[in-house]
Amino acid sequence: MNLKEELPVWYAMRVTYRRELKAKQHLDEKGIENYIPMRYALHIRGGRKFKLLTPVVRGLIFVHARKSEIQQAKSGISYLQYIVNKRTGDKIIVPESQMRLFIAVTGTYDDHLLWFSQEEINLKKGARVRICGGEFEGYEGIFL
């Protein structure tokens, strides 16, 4: 057993067919830390408008666990899959410090937090970004 492989890390994972919350529940029951960025979205059903907490990015969940824990959990969740780097074939792992900042920013369900789709902004992958106003002013990152 390689000790490095047994340290918990944040895996970026995907879930098929909009089952993010089902996967989250399963992981929660197993005591495995996980995170889905959520936001309130306006929905209309039966002519009535209401806000519903929904995943920001469909199919995305971050799981913080040891490799062996993930493998065991995945055996019971066939629709939970690793996201891999297409060039190298390596599983996508988010560094702890970056994940904690990401959770700090996205963990608030503030209506003033704006989410943009890739089509709405003119940034290229790898571009450095900095938040220049509001409660997260000064946070920096790299656009992926």
Rosetta constraint file for C-alpha pairs under 8 A:
AtomPair CA 1 CA 5 HARMONIC 7.78 0.50
AtomPair CA 1 CA 6 HARMONIC 7.89 0.50
AtomPair CA 2 CA 6 HARMONIC 6.75 0.50
AtomPair CA 3 CA 7 HARMONIC 6.81 0.50
AtomPair CA 5 CA 66 HARMONIC 6.99 0.50
AtomPair CA 5 CA 67 HARMONIC 6.23 0.50
AtomPair CA 6 CA 66 HARMONIC 5.05 0.50
AtomPair CA 6 CA 67 HARMONIC 6.08 0.50
AtomPair CA 6 CA 68 HARMONIC 7.06 0.50
AtomPair CA 7 CA 65 HARMONIC 7.62 0.50
AtomPair CA 7 CA 66 HARMONIC 5.45 0.50
AtomPair CA 7 CA 67 HARMONIC 7.81 0.50
AtomPair CA 8 CA 64 HARMONIC 5.97 0.50
AtomPair CA 8 CA 65 HARMONIC 4.30 0.50
AtomPair CA 8 CA 66 HARMONIC 4.12 0.50
AtomPair CA 8 CA 67 HARMONIC 7.25 0.50
AtomPair CA 9 CA 63 HARMONIC 7.83 0.50
AtomPair CA 9 CA 64 HARMONIC 5.22 0.50
AtomPair CA 9 CA 65 HARMONIC 5.61 0.50
AtomPair CA 9 CA 66 HARMONIC 6.44 0.50
AtomPair CA 9 CA 93 HARMONIC 6.79 0.50
AtomPair CA 9 CA 94 HARMONIC 7.40 0.50
AtomPair CA 9 CA 95 HARMONIC 7.40 0.50
AtomPair CA 9 CA 96 HARMONIC 7.07 0.50
AtomPair CA 10 CA 62 HARMONIC 6.21 0.50
AtomPair CA 10 CA 63 HARMONIC 5.38 0.50
AtomPair CA 10 CA 64 HARMONIC 4.30 0.50
AtomPair CA 10 CA 65 HARMONIC 6.75 0.50
AtomPair CA 10 CA 93 HARMONIC 5.53 0.50
AtomPair CA 10 CA 94 HARMONIC 5.29 0.50
AtomPair CA 10 CA 95 HARMONIC 6.85 0.50
AtomPair CA 10 CA 96 HARMONIC 6.81 0.50
AtomPair CA 10 CA 99 HARMONIC 7.41 0.50
AtomPair CA 11 CA 62 HARMONIC 5.58 0.50
AtomPair CA 11 CA 63 HARMONIC 5.16 0.50
AtomPair CA 11 CA 64 HARMONIC 6.31 0.50
AtomPair CA 11 CA 65 HARMONIC 7.83 0.50
AtomPair CA 11 CA 82 HARMONIC 7.30 0.50
AtomPair CA 11 CA 83 HARMONIC 7.98 0.50
AtomPair CA 11 CA 91 HARMONIC 7.34 0.50
AtomPair CA 11 CA 92 HARMONIC 6.01 0.50
AtomPair CA 11 CA 93 HARMONIC 4.68 0.50
AtomPair CA 11 CA 94 HARMONIC 6.35 0.50
AtomPair CA 12 CA 60 HARMONIC 7.29 0.50
AtomPair CA 12 CA 61 HARMONIC 6.26 0.50
AtomPair CA 12 CA 62 HARMONIC 4.70 0.50
AtomPair CA 12 CA 63 HARMONIC 6.62 0.50
AtomPair CA 12 CA 82 HARMONIC 6.63 0.50
AtomPair CA 12 CA 83 HARMONIC 5.87 0.50
AtomPair CA 12 CA 91 HARMONIC 7.89 0.50
AtomPair CA 12 CA 92 HARMONIC 5.63 0.50
AtomPair CA 12 CA 93 HARMONIC 6.13 0.50
AtomPair CA 12 CA 94 HARMONIC 6.95 0.50
AtomPair CA 13 CA 60 HARMONIC 5.98 0.50
AtomPair CA 13 CA 61 HARMONIC 5.33 0.50
AtomPair CA 13 CA 62 HARMONIC 5.83 0.50
AtomPair CA 13 CA 63 HARMONIC 7.13 0.50
AtomPair CA 13 CA 80 HARMONIC 6.84 0.50
AtomPair CA 13 CA 81 HARMONIC 5.60 0.50
AtomPair CA 13 CA 82 HARMONIC 4.53 0.50
AtomPair CA 13 CA 83 HARMONIC 5.01 0.50
AtomPair CA 13 CA 92 HARMONIC 7.98 0.50
AtomPair CA 14 CA 59 HARMONIC 5.01 0.50
AtomPair CA 14 CA 60 HARMONIC 4.73 0.50
AtomPair CA 14 CA 61 HARMONIC 6.00 0.50
AtomPair CA 14 CA 80 HARMONIC 5.93 0.50
AtomPair CA 14 CA 81 HARMONIC 5.32 0.50
AtomPair CA 14 CA 82 HARMONIC 6.27 0.50
AtomPair CA 14 CA 83 HARMONIC 6.22 0.50
AtomPair CA 15 CA 19 HARMONIC 6.06 0.50
AtomPair CA 15 CA 20 HARMONIC 5.79 0.50
AtomPair CA 15 CA 23 HARMONIC 7.47 0.50
AtomPair CA 15 CA 59 HARMONIC 4.57 0.50
AtomPair CA 15 CA 60 HARMONIC 6.26 0.50
AtomPair CA 15 CA 61 HARMONIC 7.21 0.50
AtomPair CA 15 CA 79 HARMONIC 5.51 0.50
AtomPair CA 15 CA 80 HARMONIC 4.78 0.50
AtomPair CA 15 CA 81 HARMONIC 6.35 0.50
AtomPair CA 16 CA 20 HARMONIC 7.84 0.50
AtomPair CA 16 CA 59 HARMONIC 5.91 0.50
AtomPair CA 16 CA 79 HARMONIC 5.49 0.50
AtomPair CA 16 CA 80 HARMONIC 7.07 0.50
AtomPair CA 17 CA 59 HARMONIC 7.34 0.50
AtomPair CA 18 CA 58 HARMONIC 6.36 0.50
AtomPair CA 18 CA 59 HARMONIC 5.90 0.50
AtomPair CA 19 CA 23 HARMONIC 6.21 0.50
AtomPair CA 19 CA 59 HARMONIC 7.28 0.50
AtomPair CA 19 CA 79 HARMONIC 7.88 0.50
AtomPair CA 20 CA 24 HARMONIC 6.15 0.50
AtomPair CA 20 CA 36 HARMONIC 7.67 0.50
AtomPair CA 20 CA 55 HARMONIC 7.78 0.50
AtomPair CA 20 CA 58 HARMONIC 7.56 0.50
AtomPair CA 20 CA 59 HARMONIC 6.03 0.50
AtomPair CA 20 CA 60 HARMONIC 6.97 0.50
AtomPair CA 20 CA 61 HARMONIC 6.72 0.50
AtomPair CA 21 CA 25 HARMONIC 6.11 0.50
AtomPair CA 22 CA 26 HARMONIC 6.31 0.50
AtomPair CA 23 CA 27 HARMONIC 6.15 0.50
AtomPair CA 23 CA 77 HARMONIC 7.01 0.50
AtomPair CA 23 CA 80 HARMONIC 7.14 0.50
AtomPair CA 24 CA 28 HARMONIC 5.96 0.50
AtomPair CA 24 CA 34 HARMONIC 6.80 0.50
AtomPair CA 24 CA 35 HARMONIC 7.76 0.50
AtomPair CA 24 CA 36 HARMONIC 7.93 0.50
AtomPair CA 24 CA 61 HARMONIC 7.91 0.50
AtomPair CA 25 CA 29 HARMONIC 6.14 0.50
AtomPair CA 26 CA 30 HARMONIC 6.50 0.50
AtomPair CA 26 CA 77 HARMONIC 7.88 0.50
AtomPair CA 27 CA 31 HARMONIC 6.27 0.50
AtomPair CA 27 CA 32 HARMONIC 5.15 0.50
AtomPair CA 27 CA 33 HARMONIC 7.16 0.50
AtomPair CA 27 CA 34 HARMONIC 7.15 0.50
AtomPair CA 27 CA 73 HARMONIC 7.18 0.50
AtomPair CA 28 CA 32 HARMONIC 5.65 0.50
AtomPair CA 28 CA 33 HARMONIC 6.78 0.50
AtomPair CA 28 CA 34 HARMONIC 7.55 0.50
AtomPair CA 30 CA 73 HARMONIC 7.70 0.50
AtomPair CA 32 CA 63 HARMONIC 7.36 0.50
AtomPair CA 32 CA 64 HARMONIC 6.84 0.50
AtomPair CA 32 CA 65 HARMONIC 6.40 0.50
AtomPair CA 32 CA 69 HARMONIC 7.94 0.50
AtomPair CA 33 CA 63 HARMONIC 6.09 0.50
AtomPair CA 33 CA 64 HARMONIC 5.21 0.50
AtomPair CA 33 CA 65 HARMONIC 6.85 0.50
AtomPair CA 34 CA 61 HARMONIC 7.02 0.50
AtomPair CA 34 CA 62 HARMONIC 5.44 0.50
AtomPair CA 34 CA 63 HARMONIC 4.28 0.50
AtomPair CA 34 CA 64 HARMONIC 5.72 0.50
AtomPair CA 35 CA 61 HARMONIC 5.90 0.50
AtomPair CA 35 CA 62 HARMONIC 5.09 0.50
AtomPair CA 35 CA 63 HARMONIC 6.51 0.50
AtomPair CA 35 CA 103 HARMONIC 7.85 0.50
AtomPair CA 36 CA 55 HARMONIC 6.51 0.50
AtomPair CA 36 CA 60 HARMONIC 6.79 0.50
AtomPair CA 36 CA 61 HARMONIC 4.96 0.50
AtomPair CA 36 CA 62 HARMONIC 6.41 0.50
AtomPair CA 37 CA 55 HARMONIC 5.84 0.50
AtomPair CA 37 CA 56 HARMONIC 5.72 0.50
AtomPair CA 37 CA 57 HARMONIC 7.37 0.50
AtomPair CA 37 CA 61 HARMONIC 7.82 0.50
AtomPair CA 37 CA 103 HARMONIC 7.64 0.50
AtomPair CA 37 CA 106 HARMONIC 5.92 0.50
AtomPair CA 37 CA 107 HARMONIC 6.71 0.50
AtomPair CA 38 CA 53 HARMONIC 6.34 0.50
AtomPair CA 38 CA 54 HARMONIC 5.38 0.50
AtomPair CA 38 CA 55 HARMONIC 4.31 0.50
AtomPair CA 38 CA 56 HARMONIC 5.09 0.50
AtomPair CA 38 CA 106 HARMONIC 7.34 0.50
AtomPair CA 38 CA 107 HARMONIC 7.43 0.50
AtomPair CA 38 CA 109 HARMONIC 7.28 0.50
AtomPair CA 39 CA 53 HARMONIC 5.42 0.50
AtomPair CA 39 CA 54 HARMONIC 5.60 0.50
AtomPair CA 39 CA 55 HARMONIC 6.34 0.50
AtomPair CA 39 CA 56 HARMONIC 5.96 0.50
AtomPair CA 39 CA 109 HARMONIC 5.66 0.50
AtomPair CA 40 CA 51 HARMONIC 5.76 0.50
AtomPair CA 40 CA 52 HARMONIC 5.27 0.50
AtomPair CA 40 CA 53 HARMONIC 4.37 0.50
AtomPair CA 40 CA 54 HARMONIC 6.12 0.50
AtomPair CA 40 CA 109 HARMONIC 6.86 0.50
AtomPair CA 40 CA 111 HARMONIC 7.55 0.50
AtomPair CA 41 CA 51 HARMONIC 5.37 0.50
AtomPair CA 41 CA 52 HARMONIC 5.43 0.50
AtomPair CA 41 CA 53 HARMONIC 6.33 0.50
AtomPair CA 41 CA 54 HARMONIC 6.57 0.50
AtomPair CA 42 CA 49 HARMONIC 6.73 0.50
AtomPair CA 42 CA 50 HARMONIC 5.72 0.50
AtomPair CA 42 CA 51 HARMONIC 4.59 0.50
AtomPair CA 42 CA 52 HARMONIC 6.49 0.50
AtomPair CA 43 CA 49 HARMONIC 5.67 0.50
AtomPair CA 43 CA 50 HARMONIC 5.43 0.50
AtomPair CA 43 CA 51 HARMONIC 6.01 0.50
AtomPair CA 43 CA 52 HARMONIC 6.84 0.50
AtomPair CA 44 CA 48 HARMONIC 5.35 0.50
AtomPair CA 44 CA 49 HARMONIC 4.49 0.50
AtomPair CA 44 CA 50 HARMONIC 6.40 0.50
AtomPair CA 45 CA 49 HARMONIC 6.68 0.50
AtomPair CA 65 CA 69 HARMONIC 6.08 0.50
AtomPair CA 65 CA 70 HARMONIC 6.28 0.50
AtomPair CA 66 CA 70 HARMONIC 6.38 0.50
AtomPair CA 67 CA 71 HARMONIC 6.22 0.50
AtomPair CA 68 CA 72 HARMONIC 6.23 0.50
AtomPair CA 69 CA 73 HARMONIC 6.12 0.50
AtomPair CA 70 CA 74 HARMONIC 5.87 0.50
AtomPair CA 71 CA 75 HARMONIC 6.47 0.50
AtomPair CA 72 CA 76 HARMONIC 7.44 0.50
AtomPair CA 73 CA 77 HARMONIC 6.59 0.50
AtomPair CA 74 CA 78 HARMONIC 6.20 0.50
AtomPair CA 74 CA 80 HARMONIC 6.30 0.50
AtomPair CA 74 CA 81 HARMONIC 7.71 0.50
AtomPair CA 82 CA 91 HARMONIC 6.26 0.50
AtomPair CA 82 CA 92 HARMONIC 7.49 0.50
AtomPair CA 83 CA 91 HARMONIC 5.90 0.50
AtomPair CA 83 CA 92 HARMONIC 5.78 0.50
AtomPair CA 84 CA 89 HARMONIC 5.57 0.50
AtomPair CA 84 CA 90 HARMONIC 5.35 0.50
AtomPair CA 84 CA 91 HARMONIC 4.29 0.50
AtomPair CA 84 CA 92 HARMONIC 5.34 0.50
AtomPair CA 85 CA 89 HARMONIC 5.09 0.50
AtomPair CA 85 CA 90 HARMONIC 5.38 0.50
AtomPair CA 85 CA 91 HARMONIC 6.29 0.50
AtomPair CA 85 CA 92 HARMONIC 6.28 0.50
AtomPair CA 86 CA 90 HARMONIC 7.87 0.50
AtomPair CA 94 CA 98 HARMONIC 6.73 0.50
AtomPair CA 94 CA 99 HARMONIC 6.20 0.50
AtomPair CA 95 CA 99 HARMONIC 6.19 0.50
AtomPair CA 96 CA 100 HARMONIC 6.17 0.50
AtomPair CA 97 CA 101 HARMONIC 6.41 0.50
AtomPair CA 98 CA 102 HARMONIC 6.10 0.50
AtomPair CA 99 CA 103 HARMONIC 6.08 0.50
AtomPair CA 100 CA 104 HARMONIC 6.11 0.50
AtomPair CA 101 CA 105 HARMONIC 6.24 0.50
AtomPair CA 102 CA 106 HARMONIC 5.97 0.50
AtomPair CA 102 CA 107 HARMONIC 7.87 0.50
AtomPair CA 103 CA 107 HARMONIC 5.04 0.50
AtomPair CA 104 CA 108 HARMONIC 7.21 0.50
AtomPair CA 105 CA 136 HARMONIC 6.97 0.50
AtomPair CA 109 CA 113 HARMONIC 7.55 0.50
AtomPair CA 116 CA 120 HARMONIC 5.91 0.50
AtomPair CA 116 CA 121 HARMONIC 6.96 0.50
AtomPair CA 117 CA 121 HARMONIC 7.11 0.50
AtomPair CA 118 CA 122 HARMONIC 7.77 0.50
AtomPair CA 123 CA 127 HARMONIC 6.51 0.50
AtomPair CA 123 CA 143 HARMONIC 7.31 0.50
AtomPair CA 124 CA 143 HARMONIC 7.12 0.50
AtomPair CA 124 CA 144 HARMONIC 7.92 0.50
AtomPair CA 125 CA 142 HARMONIC 7.75 0.50
AtomPair CA 125 CA 143 HARMONIC 5.42 0.50
AtomPair CA 125 CA 144 HARMONIC 4.94 0.50
AtomPair CA 126 CA 142 HARMONIC 5.52 0.50
AtomPair CA 126 CA 143 HARMONIC 5.33 0.50
AtomPair CA 126 CA 144 HARMONIC 6.11 0.50
AtomPair CA 127 CA 142 HARMONIC 5.57 0.50
AtomPair CA 127 CA 143 HARMONIC 5.31 0.50
AtomPair CA 127 CA 144 HARMONIC 7.96 0.50
AtomPair CA 128 CA 140 HARMONIC 7.28 0.50
AtomPair CA 128 CA 141 HARMONIC 5.81 0.50
AtomPair CA 128 CA 142 HARMONIC 4.51 0.50
AtomPair CA 128 CA 143 HARMONIC 6.28 0.50
AtomPair CA 129 CA 140 HARMONIC 5.63 0.50
AtomPair CA 129 CA 141 HARMONIC 5.35 0.50
AtomPair CA 129 CA 142 HARMONIC 5.85 0.50
AtomPair CA 129 CA 143 HARMONIC 6.69 0.50
AtomPair CA 130 CA 137 HARMONIC 7.72 0.50
AtomPair CA 130 CA 138 HARMONIC 6.15 0.50
AtomPair CA 130 CA 139 HARMONIC 5.69 0.50
AtomPair CA 130 CA 140 HARMONIC 4.32 0.50
AtomPair CA 130 CA 141 HARMONIC 6.50 0.50
AtomPair CA 131 CA 136 HARMONIC 6.47 0.50
AtomPair CA 131 CA 137 HARMONIC 4.96 0.50
AtomPair CA 131 CA 138 HARMONIC 5.47 0.50
AtomPair CA 131 CA 139 HARMONIC 5.50 0.50
AtomPair CA 131 CA 140 HARMONIC 6.49 0.50
AtomPair CA 132 CA 136 HARMONIC 7.97 0.50
AtomPair CA 132 CA 137 HARMONIC 4.97 0.50
AtomPair CA 132 CA 138 HARMONIC 6.13 0.50
AtomPair CA 133 CA 137 HARMONIC 4.63 0.50
AtomPair CA 133 CA 138 HARMONIC 7.72 0.50
